Structure formats: structure tokens, C-alpha cells
């Protein structure tokens, strides 16, 4: 059962870095309301959209890979020490991963504001 938790925990950083790399290398050319880095500033026009996809993709790739490695090592360490609380460990790791995945957002917004000088 512990391996199932580990596999589930690996999905977040794998998806973060995988989608990040895909968006960085080949950003969606058209503004999409369902996939991609979607904020008001990013969706203002095609130029801001592509820039946001590339920048967010780069940052998510950079944060996703270390998160993946850290998750593997810390989970393997914690599963032995805290075997009775594996569900709580899983939830804590998932929360931390989601927090790490959200770290690039203010950086992308700042870069968009700086590059395109948007007042909004």
C-alpha cells in the first residue's frame, strides 16, 4: 500500500515538470481557456500568452525536477519512521508539492507586468 502512496505522490512533480517542459519547448499558440498558464494578464493577447507559457513552463520544470527527487528520498525516509501515519505523511507531502507548484505564479505575473507594462 505504501508504494501506491509513493506513485500517487510522484504524479504531481512528474506532471509539473513534464507539462512545464512541454509548454516551454512548444507553448500553445492560441489562448486556451482550459489548459496552460491562465491568468488575466497572460490571456490578454497572443504575445503575452506565449510568453507566459514559456516562462511558467521553464519555472515549473525547474521546480518540478527537484521536487520529484526530494519526494522520493523524503518519502522513503518517512515511510519507515512514521509507518503508522502514512496517510498523514501522504497528505502533508501533497500539500507541500502543491505549494511548490504555485511558487512560480507571482514570478510569472511580475515578469509579464514588467515586460508588457500592463497596469492591471
C-alpha positions, 0 to 999 in steps of 0.5 A, spaced: 500 500 500 505 504 501 508 504 494 501 506 491 502 512 496 509 513 493 506 513 485 500 517 487 505 522 490 510 522 484 504 524 479 504 531 481 512 533 480 512 528 474 506 532 471 509 539 473 515 538 470 513 534 464 507 539 462 512 545 464 517 542 459 512 541 454 509 548 454 516 551 454 519 547 448 512 548 444 507 553 448 500 553 445 499 558 440 492 560 441 489 562 448 486 556 451 481 557 456 482 550 459 489 548 459 496 552 460 498 558 464 491 562 465 491 568 468 488 575 466 494 578 464 497 572 460 490 571 456 490 578 454 493 577 447 497 572 443 504 575 445 503 575 452 500 568 452 506 565 449 510 568 453 507 566 459 507 559 457 514 559 456 516 562 462 511 558 467 513 552 463 521 553 464 519 555 472 515 549 473 520 544 470 525 547 474 521 546 480 518 540 478 525 536 477 527 537 484 521 536 487 520 529 484 527 527 487 526 530 494 519 526 494 522 520 493 528 520 498 523 524 503 518 519 502 522 513 503 525 516 509 518 517 512 515 511 510 519 507 515 519 512 521 512 514 521 509 507 518 503 508 522 501 515 519 502 514 512 496 517 510 498 523 514 505 523 511 501 522 504 497 528 505 502 533 508 507 531 502 501 533 497 500 539 500 507 541 500 508 539 492 502 543 491 505 549 494 511 548 490 507 548 484 504 555 485 511 558 487 512 560 480 505 564 479 507 571 482 514 570 478 510 569 472 505 575 473 511 580 475 515 578 469 509 579 464 507 586 468 514 588 467 515 586 460 508 588 457 507 594 462 500 592 463 497 596 469 492 591 471 
